[in-house]
């Protein structure tokens, strides 16, 4: 989840991610699995803004 947070926190990405649209489209476009078009609340975006803790990673640790 740290990688997702890292990406989301970039202004060029954060400003273009529309979770409302993603959620609505997903739940309204699959009639066979959601015939009543029930759309859950969420997501809670607070965790996406927490520190991603990826600064300590380096290429050396991946080898």
Buried (B, 14 or more C-beta within 10 A) or exposed (E): EEEEBBBBBEEEEEEEEEEEEEBEEEBEEEEEEEEEEEEEEEEEEEEBEEEBEEEEEEEEEEE
